[in-house]
Amino acid sequence: MAVVARVSLLSPTILSSSLSSSLLAISTIRRRFVHVKASVSDLNSTSSSPITSFESKIDRWKPLCLYYTQGKCAKMDDPAHLETFNHDCSKGLHIDGVEVKRVHSQNFDYLLVLDLEGKVEILEFPVVMINARTMEYVDFFHRFVRPAKMTEERVHEYISGKYGKIGVDRVWHDTAVTFKEVLPQFESWMAGHHLLKSEQLGALTGAAFVTCGNWDLKTKVPQQCSDSNVKLPLYFMEWINLKDIYLNFYKRRATGMRTMMKELDIPLVGSHHLGIDDSKNIARVLQRMLADGAVMQITARRSLLSPQNVKFLFENRIR
C-alpha cells in the first residue's frame, strides 16, 4: 500500500506554559472526559465493527490535542502533556485486515469525511481522509473558524455556549482563523494529496466528500462563502450523503450519526458536536459500511450553471 505523505500544517506557535494554562488543561481534560465517559465505557464489549484500536484498554483513551490538530502544539516535548492528550488522529480508525477482503470496488480512491460545526456561521472545519479501497485512515485536516460578521461580544457568547460546555473554548480562541484563510490552507492540503484537478480550476479528482446529511455542503458552505465574500469552490459541487447510502444499502432509515452507530454496534467516542470527534465517528461508520460491502456513490450534485440548484440523485433518500 502506497504511503501518502503528510502535508505540513501551520508553523508551530509558542504558547504560554504558565500555571494558569496548566490548570486550564487539567480542567479541559476533566470536562471532556466526563462528556465521553459513558460512550467509552462500552468499548470492552464484543462488536462486529472492523475498528479495533479502542477495544482492548479503555484507560488508553485520551482526547485529541486540539492545538496539535491545527499545527500549533508547542508541548510535543512535554511528557505530562503527551500523557494527557492524544496526538495521533488515526486512533480508533485502524482496520482488521480480514475485513478489507469484503470491500467492493469503489468509484473513488479517497473519501473525505466532513462534519462542520456552527449554526450561525461555521466554527469548525474538520475533514478525515479514508482510503476507499483499503478502508485505512490516511490523514486529517482541522481548523477552528472565526466568524466573519459577528461582533466580538457575540463571538464570545457563541463560543461559550458551543464549546465552553466541553472545555475547548480556550483553544478555539487561541487558534481560530477566518473561513477566507481556511480555504487556501485546505486547498494546499488537498493539493498535497493530489486531489484537485488543476485543469478544472479546483474540481476533485479521485475523491468525494462524505457528509452525514445534506446540510454541510448544500446549505452551510454556500452561506459561509457568501458571508466571507468568497466564491463557492468547484470541489464543493457534489457530495455523498452517508444517510442516503445507509438507507439504500441496509434498507432502514437512520436519522443521524448516533442512530447509525447504535444500529451498527459502534460505540460513540469523544465529544459529540466537537467536529473533529464527530468526523472520526462518521468515518468509523463509513469504514464499517465499506467492510459490509456498501458502494459509495454521489448522492447530490449542484448545477455548474446555477450552483444554487441541487439535484438529488437517489430516488429513495432521507428528506
C-alpha positions as CSV (number, residue, x, y, z in Angstrom):
1,M,0.0,0.0,0.0
2,A,1.4,3.4,-1.0
3,V,2.3,5.8,1.8
4,V,0.7,9.2,1.5
5,A,3.0,11.9,2.7
6,R,1.5,14.4,5.3
7,V,1.5,18.0,4.2
8,S,2.9,20.4,6.7
9,L,0.3,22.4,8.6
10,L,0.8,25.7,10.2
11,S,4.2,26.6,11.7
12,P,4.2,25.9,15.4
13,T,3.4,28.9,17.6
14,I,4.9,29.4,21.0
15,L,2.1,29.1,23.5
16,S,2.1,30.0,27.2
17,S,3.2,27.4,29.7
18,S,2.2,29.3,32.8
19,L,0.5,27.8,35.8
20,S,-2.9,29.1,34.6
21,S,-2.5,27.3,31.3
22,S,-1.7,24.1,33.1
23,L,-4.7,24.4,35.3
24,L,-6.8,25.1,32.2
25,A,-5.5,22.0,30.5
26,I,-6.4,19.9,33.6
27,S,-9.9,21.4,33.7
28,T,-10.3,20.8,30.0
29,I,-9.4,17.1,30.1
30,R,-11.6,16.6,33.1
31,R,-14.6,18.2,31.4
32,R,-14.0,16.3,28.1
33,F,-13.5,13.0,29.9
34,V,-16.8,13.4,31.8
35,H,-18.5,14.2,28.5
36,V,-17.4,11.0,26.8
37,K,-17.2,8.7,29.9
38,A,-20.4,6.9,29.1
39,S,-19.5,6.4,25.5
40,V,-16.1,4.8,26.2
41,S,-17.4,2.5,28.9
42,D,-18.9,0.2,26.3
43,L,-15.6,-0.4,24.4
44,N,-14.8,-3.7,26.0
45,S,-18.0,-5.3,24.7
46,T,-17.8,-7.6,21.7
47,S,-18.5,-5.8,18.4
48,S,-18.5,-6.8,14.8
49,S,-17.0,-3.5,13.8
50,P,-13.7,-3.7,11.9
51,I,-12.3,-0.8,14.0
52,T,-10.3,-2.4,16.8
53,S,-7.9,0.1,18.4
54,F,-10.3,1.0,21.3
55,E,-11.4,-2.5,22.1
56,S,-8.6,-3.5,24.5
57,K,-7.8,-1.0,27.2
58,I,-10.2,1.8,28.0
59,D,-7.7,3.6,30.1
60,R,-5.6,4.3,26.9
61,W,-8.2,6.6,25.5
62,K,-7.1,10.3,25.6
63,P,-8.7,13.3,23.9
64,L,-7.1,14.8,20.9
65,C,-4.8,17.8,21.5
66,L,-6.7,20.4,19.6
67,Y,-3.6,22.6,19.3
68,Y,-1.9,19.7,17.6
69,T,-4.7,19.1,15.1
70,Q,-4.2,22.7,13.9
71,G,-0.4,22.5,13.8
72,K,0.0,24.7,16.9
73,C,1.1,22.4,19.7
74,A,4.2,23.7,21.4
75,K,4.4,20.9,24.0
76,M,5.5,17.9,22.0
77,D,8.5,17.6,24.3
78,D,6.4,17.8,27.5
79,P,5.9,14.2,28.9
80,A,2.9,15.3,31.1
81,H,1.2,16.9,28.1
82,L,1.8,13.8,25.9
83,E,0.5,11.6,28.7
84,T,-2.7,13.7,28.9
85,F,-3.5,14.3,25.3
86,N,-3.6,12.1,22.1
87,H,-1.5,13.4,19.1
88,D,-2.5,10.6,16.7
89,C,-5.7,11.2,14.8
90,S,-5.7,7.6,13.5
91,K,-6.6,6.2,16.9
92,G,-9.9,4.4,16.7
93,L,-9.7,4.1,12.9
94,H,-7.4,1.1,12.5
95,I,-8.7,-1.8,10.4
96,D,-8.9,-5.5,10.9
97,G,-7.1,-6.8,7.7
98,V,-9.6,-9.6,7.3
99,E,-12.4,-7.1,6.7
100,V,-10.7,-5.5,3.7
101,K,-11.3,-8.6,1.6
102,R,-15.1,-7.8,1.8
103,V,-14.7,-4.3,0.3
104,H,-16.4,-3.9,-3.1
105,S,-14.8,-2.0,-5.9
106,Q,-15.3,1.7,-5.3
107,N,-15.8,4.8,-7.6
108,F,-13.2,6.8,-5.7
109,D,-9.8,6.4,-4.3
110,Y,-10.4,8.6,-1.3
111,L,-13.4,9.6,0.8
112,L,-13.2,13.0,2.7
113,V,-15.5,12.8,5.8
114,L,-16.6,16.4,6.6
115,D,-18.7,17.4,9.6
116,L,-19.0,21.2,10.1
117,E,-19.9,22.8,13.3
118,G,-21.7,26.2,13.8
119,K,-25.3,27.0,13.0
120,V,-24.9,30.8,12.5
121,E,-21.5,30.7,10.9
122,I,-19.0,27.9,10.6
123,L,-17.0,27.5,13.8
124,E,-15.1,24.3,12.9
125,F,-13.9,22.7,9.7
126,P,-12.7,19.1,10.1
127,V,-12.0,16.5,7.4
128,V,-10.9,12.9,7.9
129,M,-9.5,11.2,4.8
130,I,-10.1,7.5,4.3
131,N,-8.8,5.2,1.6
132,A,-11.9,3.9,-0.2
133,R,-10.3,0.7,-1.3
134,T,-8.5,-0.4,1.8
135,M,-10.7,1.5,4.4
136,E,-7.5,2.8,6.0
137,Y,-7.2,6.2,7.6
138,V,-4.9,8.4,5.6
139,D,-4.8,11.9,7.0
140,F,-6.9,14.7,8.6
141,F,-7.4,18.5,8.2
142,H,-8.8,20.5,11.1
143,R,-9.3,24.3,11.7
144,F,-11.4,26.3,14.1
145,V,-13.1,29.1,12.2
146,R,-13.6,32.7,13.3
147,P,-17.0,34.2,12.2
148,A,-16.8,36.9,9.6
149,K,-19.8,39.1,10.6
150,M,-20.2,38.8,14.4
151,T,-19.1,41.3,16.9
152,E,-16.5,40.1,19.4
153,E,-19.1,40.1,22.2
154,R,-21.4,37.8,20.1
155,V,-18.5,35.6,19.2
156,H,-17.6,35.1,22.9
157,E,-21.3,34.2,23.7
158,Y,-21.4,31.9,20.7
159,I,-18.2,30.0,21.6
160,S,-19.1,29.9,25.3
161,G,-22.4,28.2,24.5
162,K,-21.0,25.9,21.9
163,Y,-17.6,24.8,23.2
164,G,-17.5,26.0,26.8
165,K,-19.5,23.1,28.0
166,I,-16.9,20.6,26.6
167,G,-13.9,22.6,27.7
168,V,-12.4,23.6,24.4
169,D,-13.4,27.3,24.2
170,R,-9.9,28.5,25.1
171,V,-8.2,26.5,22.3
172,W,-10.8,27.9,19.9
173,H,-10.0,31.5,20.9
174,D,-6.3,30.7,20.6
175,T,-6.3,29.1,17.2
176,A,-9.4,30.2,15.1
177,V,-8.8,31.8,11.8
178,T,-11.3,33.2,9.2
179,F,-13.0,31.0,6.6
180,K,-11.3,33.0,4.0
181,E,-7.9,31.8,5.5
182,V,-9.1,28.2,5.9
183,L,-10.0,27.6,2.3
184,P,-6.5,28.1,0.8
185,Q,-5.0,26.1,3.6
186,F,-7.4,23.3,2.9
187,E,-6.7,23.5,-0.8
188,S,-3.0,23.2,-0.1
189,W,-3.7,20.1,2.0
190,M,-5.8,18.6,-0.8
191,A,-3.2,19.5,-3.5
192,G,-0.6,17.7,-1.4
193,H,-2.7,14.6,-1.7
194,H,-3.2,15.2,-5.4
195,L,-7.0,15.5,-5.0
196,L,-7.5,18.6,-7.2
197,K,-7.8,18.8,-11.0
198,S,-5.7,21.8,-12.0
199,E,-7.2,21.9,-15.5
200,Q,-10.7,22.3,-14.0
201,L,-9.8,25.0,-11.6
202,G,-10.2,23.0,-8.4
203,A,-12.6,20.1,-9.0
204,L,-11.9,17.0,-7.1
205,T,-10.2,14.0,-8.7
206,G,-10.4,10.5,-7.4
207,A,-12.1,11.7,-4.2
208,A,-15.5,12.7,-2.8
209,F,-16.8,14.4,0.3
210,V,-18.9,12.3,2.7
211,T,-21.3,14.0,5.0
212,C,-24.0,12.9,7.5
213,G,-26.8,14.7,5.8
214,N,-27.0,17.4,3.1
215,W,-26.8,20.5,5.4
216,D,-23.0,20.9,5.4
217,L,-22.5,21.3,1.7
218,K,-26.0,22.1,0.4
219,T,-26.6,24.9,2.9
220,K,-23.8,25.9,5.3
221,V,-20.8,26.2,3.0
222,P,-22.6,28.4,0.4
223,Q,-23.9,30.6,3.2
224,Q,-20.4,30.9,4.7
225,C,-18.9,31.7,1.3
226,S,-21.4,34.5,0.9
227,D,-20.7,35.8,4.4
228,S,-17.0,35.7,3.8
229,N,-17.2,37.2,0.3
230,V,-15.6,34.2,-1.4
231,K,-16.7,32.2,-4.5
232,L,-18.1,28.8,-3.9
233,P,-15.2,26.4,-4.9
234,L,-15.8,23.7,-7.5
235,Y,-14.8,21.0,-5.2
236,F,-17.9,21.6,-3.1
237,M,-20.2,20.9,-6.1
238,E,-21.1,17.3,-5.2
239,W,-21.1,15.0,-2.2
240,I,-22.1,11.7,-0.7
241,N,-24.8,11.8,2.0
242,L,-24.0,8.8,4.1
243,K,-27.6,8.6,5.4
244,D,-28.9,8.0,1.8
245,I,-26.3,5.3,1.2
246,Y,-27.2,3.7,4.6
247,L,-30.9,3.8,3.7
248,N,-30.4,2.1,0.3
249,F,-27.8,-0.4,1.5
250,Y,-29.2,-1.6,4.8
251,K,-32.9,-0.9,3.8
252,R,-33.6,1.1,7.0
253,R,-33.6,4.7,7.9
254,A,-31.1,6.4,10.2
255,T,-31.8,10.0,11.2
256,G,-28.2,10.7,12.1
257,M,-24.7,9.6,13.1
258,R,-25.7,8.3,16.6
259,T,-28.5,6.2,15.1
260,M,-26.2,4.6,12.6
261,M,-23.6,3.9,15.3
262,K,-26.1,2.4,17.6
263,E,-27.6,0.1,14.9
264,L,-24.1,-1.0,13.8
265,D,-22.9,-1.5,17.4
266,I,-20.2,1.1,17.1
267,P,-19.6,2.9,20.4
268,L,-19.5,6.7,20.3
269,V,-16.1,8.0,21.2
270,G,-15.1,11.6,22.1
271,S,-17.3,14.7,22.5
272,H,-20.4,14.8,20.4
273,H,-20.7,18.1,18.5
274,L,-16.9,18.6,18.6
275,G,-16.4,18.5,14.8
276,I,-13.2,16.5,14.7
277,D,-14.5,13.9,17.0
278,D,-17.8,13.6,15.1
279,S,-15.9,13.4,11.8
280,K,-13.9,10.4,13.2
281,N,-17.1,8.7,14.4
282,I,-18.7,9.2,11.0
283,A,-15.5,7.8,9.4
284,R,-15.9,4.7,11.6
285,V,-19.5,4.2,10.3
286,L,-18.1,4.7,6.8
287,Q,-15.4,2.0,7.4
288,R,-18.0,-0.4,8.7
289,M,-20.3,0.2,5.7
290,L,-17.4,-0.4,3.3
291,A,-16.5,-3.6,5.2
292,D,-20.1,-4.7,4.9
293,G,-19.9,-4.2,1.1
294,A,-21.5,-0.8,0.6
295,V,-20.6,1.1,-2.6
296,M,-20.1,4.9,-2.2
297,Q,-21.9,7.0,-4.8
298,I,-22.5,10.7,-5.3
299,T,-26.0,11.4,-3.9
300,A,-26.2,15.2,-4.6
301,R,-24.8,17.5,-7.2
302,R,-25.0,21.2,-7.9
303,S,-25.6,22.7,-11.4
304,L,-22.4,24.3,-12.7
305,L,-24.5,27.0,-14.4
306,S,-26.8,27.6,-11.5
307,P,-25.0,26.5,-8.3
308,Q,-28.0,27.3,-6.1
309,N,-29.8,24.3,-7.8
310,V,-29.0,20.9,-6.3
311,K,-30.1,17.7,-7.9
312,F,-30.5,14.7,-5.5
313,L,-29.6,11.5,-7.4
314,F,-31.2,8.8,-5.2
315,E,-35.0,8.3,-5.5
316,N,-35.0,6.7,-2.1
317,R,-33.4,9.2,0.2
318,I,-33.6,10.9,3.6
319,R,-35.6,14.1,3.2
